[in-house]
Amino acid sequence: MWLSIFPYRRLGSSLTFALIATIAVARADPLPSWNDTATKQAIIDFVTTVTQRGGPEFVPDDERIAVFDMDGTLIPEKPIPAAVIPLAADLKQAVAKKPILADKPAIAAFLKGDAAALHNAGEQGLNDLIAAVTDGRTTEEFSASILPLMKATTHDKFRVPYTRAVYKPMAELLSYLEDNGFKNWICSGSPILFTRAVSMEMLGIPPARVMGTSSGTRLDERDGKTVLVFDGTIDHLNDQEGKPPTINLALGARPVFVGGNEGGRGDIAMMRWSKDRTGPSFQLLINHDDAEREFEYSEPDNYSLDAAKRYGFHVVSIRDDWKTVVAP
């Protein structure tokens, strides 16, 4: 043991115990990529409180549900949303077959390489792209192509494959919650078929715990077998006020822990719905305020950050709260 290097009598008992305590805390730190700020402490305090059996705010295991947005919350959503990656090769072909698709703002922005306009098109724009590319394809055909493309494509900012472009502090938070009896879910505006294809590889969340925007499908028959075929429509846009009904349909309960991000107003509704549950809850809003290590952007009207102040959500400053953004 390293303590044998230092004579016990020279150190004194108080210093020895202090050293042991310091090392024990360092080893036990569940969120090592987080700076020691009030936000990190609030997370740890909350998890400790709701898992303390017999405590006044104890939450039973079957009620420990955590729901996270994905793009901008668990993974970067700039310079382009991850769900756009599998579309590049097929979108031009889709527009060639149906030129009217180019009139949609997001598709026009994508074809021009205008990342800012594509981001401004929001979740609706992203799903317009998906609908155009998947029209007429089977669900199995599209799903099978996603993960290989994500592994083969490098993120422009972080220089790692897209499957590794995950916020390290949030990956640690997911693990910390799971270790304390929480079940983690994703509730994203991205297409559910895309998110299910990458959720386990990127975030350790099973596809069965993914909620997202659903595309229209119809039952068809090909080569004598039944298949589900995309019909080029959006069945449900899972964004803003559309998220609480989706969560309720999947879970039948309000989540105890919710994570979202500012930048598109999309997560405040589910955060408020969680806040208004009977019993303890925790809401975490990611603020993209680090232009050097990630990206810096916000809503013109400051809607999400203002809502965080109004309703008492915890705000993560990427600049101040995170030691590391994405692991190299």
N, C-alpha and C positions, 0 to 999 in steps of 0.2 A: 504494500500500500504506500502511496506517496507520502502519507502522514509520518511514516517511519523515518523520513529524511529529516524531519524537524523534531528535536527533543520536546516532549510534552511539557516538561517543566519550563523550558525557555519561552514557549509560546504563551503559556498560561491558559487555564481552562476556558475563559471567556472568548479569547481570540480563536482557540481551536474550534469551539462550537460555532463561532461566527463564520469561520471558513467552511465548515461542514454545511452549515445552513445555506451559505451563498451558492455552493456547488449543487446542493440539492435543488434549490430554486431554479438554477440554470438548466439542470437536467429535466426538471418537471415542466418547464415553460412550454405550454401547448401551442403557442403562437410565436415562434422564434423570429419570423420575418416581419413582425409588427414592432414598431417602436413602443417604448413604455410610456404611452400616453393615456389620457383619460378614456379614450375610445376602447383601447385594448382592455383596460381594467374593467370597464362597464360590461364588456362581453363576458369576461371571466366571472365577474360578480353575479351576473344574471344566470349563467349556466350553473354555478355553484348553488345559488339560491333555489332554482327550480328543480334541482336533482337531490336536494336534501330531504330525505324521507322524514316525515313528521314535522317538517318546517311549515310555516304559515303559507308559503307560496309554492309548495311542492306540486309538480305537474307529473301525473302518472305517465309511465312509459308509452302507453298507447296514444297519449295526447301530444307527445313531443314531436311535432311536425314542423319542419323548417322548409320554407319555399323561397327559391331564389330565381330572379331573372338571370338570363345568361349573358347576352351581349352587353358589354360595358359594366357588368357586375362580377361575373366569374371569368370572362375572357375579354380581351380588347375588341371594341367594335369599330375601330379605325385602323388603317385608312379606309377599309371597307368591311362590312359585316362578314363574318366567317362563312355564312350560308351562301354568299355570292361565289365563293371559290369554285364549287362544282359546276357553275353555270357558264363559265367563260367559253368553253369549246362549243356549247350547244346553242347559245343565244343567237348568234349570227345566222345559224341555219334556220332557227325558228322564225326569225324576222324575214328571211328570204322566202320562206313558205307563206308567211302571212304578214306582209309589209305594214298593215295597219297597227301592228304591235309597237312599231317605232314611235307612235304618237303618245305613248304612255311616258310620263316624265322620267321615271326611274330607268326605263329601258333606253330612252334617248341618252340619259346621262351615262349609263353603263357603256353604251356603244362609243361615246365620245371620250371615255376615260375621265369624266368629270366626277371625282370622288366627293367633292363638297355637295354637288347637286344630288348625287346618289344618297348621301347621308341625309340631306334635307327631305328626301322623299319619304323617309321614315319606314315604319313597318309595312304600311300599305304598298309602298314602292318595292320593297324587298319581295313581298309576296306576289306582286305583279310579275317580277322576274321569274320566280319559281313556277308560277302558273304557265307562263309562256314556254318555258323549257320542258316542263313535264307533260304538257298536253299530249295525250295519246300514248304515253309510256305507261308501263305497268309499275306498280309500287315497288315490286322486287327489283326491276331493272334500275330504277333510280337509286334505291337504297344501296345497292351493291357497288355503285360507282363512287359514293361519297367519301368513305374513309380512305381508300387508296389515294384519291386526289388531295385530301387534306394532309396526308403524310408526305406527299411528294411536293407540296407547295410551301415555300419559305415565306414567313411573315416579313414584310418590308422593314419594319421598325426593329423587331427583336431578333431577326436573323436566326430563327429556329423554325422547324416545321410547324404548320398551323396546329397540329395535334398537341404540341408542347407550348403553344402560346396561351398559357393559363396564368392568371394572377396567382402568384405563389402564396401571398397572405390569405387569399380566399380559399385556396386548396387546403391550407392548414386549418382554416375555420371549419370547412366541411368535415375534415377528419376529426377535429375536436368535438364537434356536435355528434357525429356518429359514435365516437367513443363514450359519449355521455347519454346514449340511448335515444338520440334524435334520429328520425328518418328524413333524409334530405330529398327534396323534390325540385325540379326545374319547372318554372312557369314562364315561358318565353314568347315573345312576339314572332320569333323565327318559325319557319315551317316545322311542324312536329316531326315529319319524316326525316328531315335533316338532323334535328337535335337528337332524336333517338339513335341515329347512326353514329354519333360522336360522343354521346354523354358518358358512356362507360370508359372509353379510351381516354378521354380528356379529363373527366371529372370524377370518375368512380361512382357515378349515379346510374343505376340500371335503367334501360329504356322504358320499363313499365312505370317509372316514376317521372316521366316527362310529360309536360303539358305544353301545347303550343298552337300556332295557327294551323288550321286544317284545310287542305285543298279538297275540292270536289272530286269524287271518284264514282265510277259506275262499274257494275259487274259485267264482264265480257268473257268471251271464250276464244282462246288462241291455241292452235294445235291440239284441239280436243280437251283442253283443260281450262277451268275457270280462273280468271285473273281479275284483279282490281286495276282499272285504268283511270288515270287522271283525265278530267274533262275540261281543264283550262280555266276553272273557276276557283274562287276562294270561298270555302264553306263557312269558316269562322275566323275573323281577325282577332287574335288574342293579344289585345293591347289596351292600356288604360282601363276604362270601366268594364272592358270585356274580360279582364283577368279574374276578379272575384267569382263570377258565375262559373268560370272554367274550374277554378279550385274547388268550389262547392260541389260541382258535378263529380269531380274525381275523388274528393276526400270526404265530403259531407261534414266538414268542420273548418273553423278558422285556424290558420296556422299560428303557432306560438312565436315563431321566429321568421322574419321576412327580410330578404336582402334585395335591394334594387339600386338604381343609379340615376343621377340627374343627367340631362342632356336631351331627353325626348318626352318628358312628362309621363312616360308609360307605366311607372311603377307606384305612383302615389295612391292610386285607388286600392290596390291590394295591401299596401302598407297601412292605410287608414282602416281597412276592413279587419286586419289583424289587430291593430291597436284597440279597436272597439269590442274585442272579445271579452267575455267574462273571465277574469283571472289575469295573471301576468303575461306580458308579451314583450317582444323586442323587435325594433325596426332599424335597419342599417342602410343608409343611403351613401353610395360612393360618389364623391365629388372629384371630377376630373380636373385637377388643378396643377398638374405637373407636366409642363410643356417639354421639359428636358428628358425625363425618364419615360413618359408615356405620351399623352396628348392633353392639351388644355382646351376645353370647350364648355359651354354652358347654354342654357336656354335664354333667349332674349329677354323674357319677362321674369327670369329667376324663379319660375313657378315651383320647381321641386325643392330647391333650397329654402324658399320662403315657407313651403308646406312643412318642411322638416322642423323649422323653428316653431311654427304654429302648433304642430301636433306632438312635438317632443320626440322626434326621431333622432337617432344617433347618426352623425355625419362623419364619414371617413374621408379625411384629406389624404389623397395619395402622396402628396408632397411631404406631409408631416407624420402620417401614421404608419407608413410602410417603409421598411428598410430596403426591400427588394420588390420590384414590380413583377417581372417575369424572369424565371430562372434561366441562365444562359445554357 
